[in-house]
Structure formats: structure tokens, C-alpha cells
Amino acid sequence: MPFRANLPPVTRALLAATVALSLLYNIARWRLLQASLDPTTGDEDTASRRVVPYLALVPSQCIRYPWTFLSAAFVEQNVFTLILQGGTLFFGGKYLERAWGTKGFVYVILLASIIPYLLAAPTYLLWASVTGSSDRALTPLNGGITLQAAFLVAFKQLVPEHTVSIYKGMIKMRVKHFPTVFLGVNTISGLILGTDTALILSWYGLITTWTYLRFYKWQPNLSSTSPETGGLRGDASETFAFATFFPDVVQPPIAALCNRIFSLLCSLKLCTPFSDEDIATGNEQAAARGEAGLPSFSRQSRGVRGMSKREEAERRRALALKALDERLNAASSRATAQQATTGTPNLAQGQEILGQTDYRPDA
């Protein structure tokens, strides 16, 4: 019973669905293999492929089995990928479902499961028509790699500076670098080893989740001192820009390209441009999340979800005071630098600082 008690309900259901659908999928494939070995009943064209179109998504048959746009994300072909996906859901789902709540977590799971496969199916159909190869249209698309990409994007947003130690500290890596490594491995593997499904699904999964978290998902306003204050839509922080998913060397050209695409989408009324206030608030949110870090899921920390409104208000008040202190320090530094340059005090800057320091946390 401790296993059930330590896992939120949706995460538990996703694990069960992944195990069950993967088991059914491999049983069906094994039966198709057995049928292909029987010369009297075997259908060489279909059975030799061991395609199960009612569980995995087959681009040429997806209209006939539309539910595979969802089920394909929970179907694994072998024990290794099943263990990897099970670990992803166990650890990632346990944290994200409690961080976002059940409803927010379900939204991300559905988007990261369905939309990448909706994009991948026409990609393979177009690939088949351009190359004239019908094999591409019959390629089975399945696996939770889209959910893995989604979880990495989410952790980059929530705890980018958290350091993960592997092999007793021999390998250390910050969370914000994991999406880069993930994309790099799948891209190189797809180009060299021919694992094109992992390449395409990983990119579609990452872009889908990032778009939702960047522009659409509502999040609590951590910089507000009032628990009744409404949340914020999207994440305009500079540390969550799309270019930050790549190494520093290539970030400038990618940022320039992304800015052009974003300007085009804004002109088409598909996106709303971020204001300077949105970016500043997003940066404060990112700083507040970084201070919170990764929570503990021990029995003593389970009361965090049931935190009273007063405790939540005190926490937000402390974060707001810290953000205000950082602004005052920055303004004071600018005033000191300007005074040192001109040799005369900046009265306007001094008045601004004095006006900002008139802050009463008990008001």
C-alpha cells in the first residue's frame, strides 16, 4: 500500500495504462509473428511487419483508428523503453502532478500525447509521397518519448538550476541542460542510426509543450502578497525563451529566427506580444521558483498541498520583499555608478529609491 499512497492518482493511472497497453501490443506482435511463420495462414505483407494499427499509430491507417493518436504515447515495444518510460512517469509525474495540480497535469499530458502524433502522421505521409516509399506511411509510431520531452521542458521551467548527480557525483548536470542533451541524442541517433521516429517525436513533443507553457498555461503569481490575486498566463521569463534550449554558441542566430517567427505570429493575431512588464514579472517568477527548488515528498512534507492561506500569503510576501530588495539594490548601484561618473548626486534617482523604500509589509 505505500506504493499507492506515494503516487498521485493520475500518475498511477498513467503507469498502469503504459504497462497494460505495452503488454497487449507485444502480445499482438508476437501473434502476428507466429502467423507469419505459418505458411498456410500467414499474410507476408502485413504479418512480417508486425504492425498493430489499433494500438500504435500507423499514418496510413490513423483515420480508421483515431484513438491511436492518444494510445500510441503509452505503448512501448521492448522492456528497456518500458522501464525508461516507467521511471519517467514515476518520478516526473509524481512531482509535476503535485506542482501543477491534477487538472493542470492532465492538460499537459493530453497535449504532449496527442498533438505530436497529430503532427507526425502527416509528416510521414508527406515523406512517403515525396520519396515514393510506401514503407514510411506504414511506419508504426508509438512510445512515450513525447512525454519525456514534455517533462524535461517542465523541469527546465520549474527548477532550471537544480543539479542532478549521477554515479555518486561523478557526473553532474543542471536540469536546464537536460532538454539540450535529449534533443541532441535523439537527433544524432535519428540521422546516423535511422531512428527517425524518435527524432521527429522528440522535437514535436518539446515544441508542443514549450509553446503551451510559454504562452497559454496559467500559473500562480508568486510575486503577489495576496492569495486571492489571479494567476499569470504563460511564462515570459528570459530564461525560458526557446533559444535557451540550445548551447550558448548557437543561441544568437536561433533567437533572431525565433523573434522573426514570433513577430509574424503576432501580426497574424495568433500570439500576443510580451510587454516589458510581462518579461519582468516572468523573471521574478523564475527567480521565485528557483528559490523554492525541488520539494520533498516525504510524509512530513505532504502538508504542503494543504498549506493554509495565511502561510501561502507569508511565503508570497517574503518572495515579494526579496524581489523588492533586489530592485532597490540595482537602483542604488545605478545611482552610485552615475554619481561616480558625473561627480554629482542624481537627485531624481535618489528620490526614486526613497520612494520605493517606503514599503510596509504589514499594510
Order of alpha helices (4+ residues) and beta strands (2+ residues): alpha-alpha-alpha-alpha-alpha-alpha-alpha-alpha-beta-beta-alpha-alpha-beta-beta-alpha-alpha-alpha-alpha
